């Protein structure tokens, strides 16, 4: 069974930084890509960024130039470095991946950015 566990959320001031981690219970190279999503109150869940097992990355326009995604295959962990945070980045952030005909989700970690 695939388990994804996020950590590192919390409260930050606008302009600050946070680093999220996502630890997987299986070899993350089993999946084509690892993703970070977020869901703000009253809004739909949206894809923030992805990293392929080859290291290619993609970002939502709203976070380009501010967020970075990376992976440590030896630790089966994916990271989301969030810089220059804005109040509109406030959301629950979810680690996710698809494989074995399923999409897997972590429990989410709250990120709150104060102005």
C-alpha positions in Angstrom: 0.0 0.0 0.0 1.3 3.4 -0.9 1.4 6.0 1.9 2.4 9.6 1.5 3.2 11.6 4.6 3.6 15.4 4.4 5.3 17.6 7.0 6.7 21.1 7.3 3.6 23.2 7.1 2.9 26.0 9.5 2.5 29.7 9.8 4.7 32.1 7.8 4.7 35.8 7.2 4.4 37.2 3.7 7.8 37.2 2.0 8.9 34.3 4.2 9.7 30.7 3.3 8.6 27.2 4.2 9.8 23.8 3.2 7.4 20.9 2.9 8.5 17.3 2.8 6.6 14.2 1.5 7.9 10.8 2.6 6.6 7.8 0.6 6.3 4.3 1.9 7.5 2.9 -1.4 10.2 3.6 -4.0 9.2 6.8 -5.6 10.9 5.8 -8.8 7.9 3.4 -9.2 5.9 6.4 -10.3 6.3 8.6 -13.4 6.0 11.8 -11.3 5.4 13.1 -7.9 3.1 16.1 -7.5 2.2 18.8 -5.0 -1.4 20.1 -5.0 -3.1 22.6 -2.8 -6.6 23.5 -1.8 -7.6 26.9 -0.4 -10.8 27.4 1.5 -13.8 27.5 -0.8 -11.6 26.6 -3.9 -10.9 23.6 -5.9 -7.8 21.6 -5.4 -5.1 22.7 -7.9 -1.8 21.3 -9.1 1.1 23.4 -7.9 4.1 21.5 -9.2 5.4 18.2 -10.4 8.7 16.4 -10.7 9.2 13.5 -13.0 11.4 10.5 -12.2 13.9 11.9 -14.6 13.9 15.2 -12.7 11.9 17.4 -15.1 9.7 19.9 -13.3 6.6 21.9 -14.0 5.0 24.7 -12.1 1.7 26.5 -12.0 2.0 30.1 -13.2 1.1 31.4 -9.8 4.2 29.9 -8.2 6.8 30.1 -10.9 10.0 31.7 -9.7 9.0 31.3 -6.1 8.6 27.6 -5.5 11.0 24.7 -6.2 10.4 21.0 -6.1 13.1 18.4 -5.6 13.4 14.7 -4.8 15.7 12.5 -2.8 15.3 9.0 -4.3 17.4 7.4 -1.7 15.0 8.6 1.0 11.9 8.3 -1.1 11.1 11.9 -0.3 10.0 14.9 -2.3 10.4 18.4 -1.1 8.6 21.7 -1.9 10.6 24.8 -1.1 8.3 27.8 -1.0 9.9 31.3 -1.0 8.5 34.8 -1.2 5.2 33.5 0.2 2.0 35.4 -0.3 -1.2 35.3 1.6 -2.8 33.7 -1.4 -0.5 30.7 -0.9 -2.5 29.9 2.2 -4.0 26.4 1.6 -3.7 22.8 2.6 -0.9 21.2 0.6 -1.1 17.6 -0.6 1.6 15.3 -1.9 0.2 13.0 -4.6 1.1 10.5 -7.2 -0.5 8.1 -9.6 0.3 4.5 -10.4 -1.1 1.0 -10.1 -4.3 2.4 -11.6 -4.8 4.7 -8.6 -4.1 8.2 -7.5 -2.6 8.4 -4.0 -2.8 11.3 -1.6 -1.2 12.3 1.6 -3.2 13.7 4.5 -2.2 17.2 3.7 -0.4 19.9 5.7 -1.7 23.4 6.4 0.2 26.4 5.2 -0.9 29.8 6.4 0.7 33.0 5.2 -0.1 36.2 7.1 0.1 39.6 5.6 
